[in-house]
Amino acid sequence: MTSRSDIRAALGRRQRGMTLIELLVVIVIIALAAGLGVAWLGGGERDRLQTLTDRLARDWQLAAAVALGQQRVIGWRPVEGGYRFVAWEPARDGGAWVALSPDATALAARQWSRPVALEMASAPDEADGLAPWVAWWPPGEVIGGTLTLSSRGETRTLTVDALGVRELTAP
């Protein structure tokens, strides 16, 4: 049986050092902070353009699905510092391209997080401010092409056609 003095002595002892669990928790916190710091402070210029390219590819896939689901013609075009989606609104006099409102569909206008240069061989004249560079029709047809995105010496190329959206240059 333990006496009161033994219990007091055990309780009165000071713990020295850290337990293994505490040490592991500190190591995990430091590793997470280092990983986030590298990603946030400039680790991977190549990864940043890849992220922009991946987001554009997902948005193009969504545009094809919206065109099919809403039975309307959807277009994509770059704007200053980003891109937006437009829709064809038929009218008696032929119709016109109109910008999609962000609350009407998930295809909101986007801004690039860094300067990006775009090049597409089949791009329309800049004088027609809303004419899309790429367009999707409800039955699944697409007027596509190949788009090259360049930023800070890095280049990515996307193509969109009846088979879908794919990246031509791997990182």
C-alpha positions as a printed Julia matrix, in Angstrom:
171×3 Matrix{Float64}:
   0.0    0.0     0.0
   1.24   3.49   -0.72
   1.6    5.99    1.99
   0.58   9.62    1.79
   4.16  10.7     1.75
   4.84   8.51   -1.34
   1.87  10.08   -3.14
   3.02  13.59   -2.24
   6.52  12.79   -3.42
   5.21  11.45   -6.74
   2.96  14.48   -7.27
   5.68  16.89   -6.25
   8.19  15.62   -8.82
   8.73  17.98  -11.71
   8.48  16.59  -15.17
  11.56  17.28  -17.24
  11.7   17.34  -21.05
   8.96  16.58  -23.56
   7.04  13.43  -24.25
   7.34  11.74  -27.62
   3.8   12.83  -28.59
   4.54  16.48  -27.81
   7.72  16.3   -29.88
   5.84  14.79  -32.85
   3.16  17.49  -32.66
   5.82  20.22  -32.74
   7.53  18.59  -35.75
   4.23  18.34  -37.67
   3.41  22.01  -36.99
   6.86  23.12  -38.18
   6.58  20.97  -41.34
   3.14  22.42  -42.18
   4.35  25.98  -41.63
   7.41  25.38  -43.84
   5.32  23.83  -46.62
   2.8   26.66  -46.62
   5.58  29.24  -46.47
   7.36  27.82  -49.52
   4.11  27.64  -51.51
   3.03  31.13  -50.52
   6.35  32.96  -50.78
   7.26  31.85  -54.28
   8.03  28.19  -54.41
   7.33  26.92  -57.88
   6.75  29.45  -60.65
   6.0   26.46  -62.85
   3.32  25.27  -60.44
   1.54  28.63  -60.53
   1.03  28.57  -64.31
   0.03  24.92  -64.06
  -2.62  25.85  -61.48
  -4.0   28.57  -63.79
  -4.04  26.13  -66.71
  -5.81  23.46  -64.67
  -8.45  25.95  -63.51
  -9.1   27.1   -67.09
  -9.4   23.48  -68.25
 -11.95  22.78  -65.49
 -13.9   25.92  -66.41
 -13.97  24.85  -70.07
 -15.27  21.41  -69.07
 -17.94  23.09  -66.97
 -18.89  25.35  -69.9
 -19.47  22.28  -72.08
 -21.69  20.78  -69.37
 -23.62  24.05  -68.92
 -24.2   24.32  -72.68
 -25.61  20.81  -72.72
 -27.58  21.14  -69.47
 -29.11  24.57  -70.15
 -29.48  24.01  -73.9
 -27.75  27.27  -74.82
 -24.63  28.29  -76.7
 -21.81  29.24  -74.31
 -18.63  31.05  -75.33
 -15.29  31.9   -73.69
 -13.08  34.88  -74.3
 -10.18  36.57  -72.55
 -10.61  40.03  -71.05
  -8.12  42.42  -69.5
  -6.48  40.52  -66.64
  -8.61  37.38  -66.91
 -11.47  35.78  -68.86
 -15.24  35.53  -68.95
 -18.01  33.44  -70.39
 -20.7   34.72  -72.73
 -23.94  33.25  -74.05
 -25.66  33.62  -77.4
 -29.03  35.28  -77.04
 -31.09  34.72  -80.18
 -33.33  37.52  -81.38
 -35.42  38.28  -84.45
 -32.6   40.34  -85.93
 -30.09  37.52  -85.45
 -29.0   37.72  -81.84
 -25.93  38.77  -79.91
 -23.35  37.54  -77.43
 -24.06  38.69  -73.88
 -21.94  38.32  -70.77
 -23.18  35.68  -68.33
 -24.2   36.99  -64.95
 -22.28  35.29  -62.14
 -25.43  34.34  -60.24
 -27.07  32.72  -63.28
 -24.44  30.0   -63.65
 -21.23  28.71  -62.1
 -19.3   30.24  -64.99
 -18.21  33.45  -63.31
 -15.66  35.83  -64.79
 -12.19  35.15  -63.42
  -9.06  37.2   -62.92
  -5.58  35.77  -63.44
  -3.53  35.72  -60.24
  -0.5   36.82  -62.31
   0.08  38.3   -65.77
  -0.64  35.75  -68.5
  -0.18  36.14  -72.26
  -2.63  34.2   -74.45
  -2.22  33.13  -78.05
  -4.78  31.35  -80.22
  -4.52  31.05  -84.0
  -8.27  31.19  -84.59
  -8.99  34.12  -82.24
 -11.59  36.61  -83.51
 -10.86  40.26  -84.17
 -10.62  42.37  -81.02
 -13.07  44.89  -82.52
 -15.92  42.51  -81.7
 -15.73  42.85  -77.93
 -17.92  39.9   -76.94
 -17.14  37.4   -79.72
 -15.83  34.25  -78.06
 -12.57  32.51  -78.85
 -14.14  29.13  -77.95
 -17.85  28.18  -78.1
 -19.89  25.15  -77.02
 -23.25  24.14  -78.54
 -25.94  22.19  -76.67
 -25.63  18.97  -78.7
 -21.96  18.71  -77.71
 -20.37  20.44  -80.67
 -17.55  22.91  -80.04
 -15.68  25.55  -81.96
 -12.4   25.04  -80.28
  -8.76  25.44  -80.92
  -5.41  25.46  -79.23
  -4.64  28.09  -76.63
  -1.12  28.83  -75.42
  -0.71  30.43  -71.99
   2.65  32.06  -71.2
   3.89  33.69  -68.03
   7.38  34.48  -66.78
   9.13  32.2   -69.23
   6.81  29.23  -68.69
   4.33  27.98  -71.31
   1.31  25.67  -71.21
  -0.9   24.67  -74.12
  -4.55  23.61  -73.9
  -6.66  22.28  -76.72
 -10.42  22.0   -76.79
 -12.33  20.03  -79.42
 -15.17  17.53  -79.66
 -13.12  15.08  -77.59
 -12.87  17.48  -74.67
 -10.17  19.6   -73.08
  -6.62  18.41  -72.7
  -3.19  19.83  -72.05
  -0.71  19.31  -74.86
   2.45  20.17  -72.97
   3.16  18.39  -69.76
   5.1   20.22  -67.05
